[in-house]
Amino acid sequence: MAAKLSRSGKNAAPPSAAAPTLAEAVRAARLRHGMTQTELAGLSGTGLRFVSELERGKPNVSLSKVVAVLAALGLRLEVRGEAP
């Protein structure tokens, strides 16, 4: 299997095993709020299919829709750079 490369061409660091994936975080937050996927879709202004695909970790999702779902759950997206 080939190593994943970052935009800089360097090997991308694998995500931490302790850090939840976006999909896991969204599903866990939705369940904590006692919401169905349909309710979250309505609250975030997205569709049921989008929420379902997001929770399954589909790689091609719209960032603006992801942010809307996170906002509906009281979550935020954090982007971290590589340590110098």
QUIHUHU-V387287 format. One record per residue. RES is the residue in three letters. OMEGA is omega in whole degrees, -180 to 180 (* if undefined). Layout:
# QUIHUHU-V387287
RES OMEGA
RES OMEGA
This chain:
# QUIHUHU-V387287
MET -178
ALA 177
ALA 176
LYS 179
LEU 175
SER 179
ARG -180
SER -180
GLY 178
LYS 176
ASN 179
ALA 179
ALA 178
PRO 178
PRO 179
SER 179
ALA -179
ALA -178
ALA 179
PRO 174
THR 177
LEU -179
ALA -180
GLU -179
ALA 180
VAL -180
ARG -179
ALA -180
ALA 179
ARG -180
LEU 176
ARG 179
HIS 179
GLY -177
MET 169
THR 176
GLN 179
THR 179
GLU 179
LEU 178
ALA 179
GLY -179
LEU -177
SER 180
GLY 177
THR 179
GLY 178
LEU -180
ARG -180
PHE -179
VAL 179
SER 180
GLU 178
LEU -180
GLU 177
ARG 176
GLY 178
LYS -174
PRO -177
ASN 178
VAL 180
SER -179
LEU -180
SER 177
LYS 177
VAL -180
VAL 179
ALA 178
VAL 180
LEU 180
ALA 180
ALA -180
LEU -179
GLY 179
LEU 176
ARG 179
LEU 180
GLU 179
VAL -178
ARG 176
GLY 177
GLU 178
ALA -179
PRO *
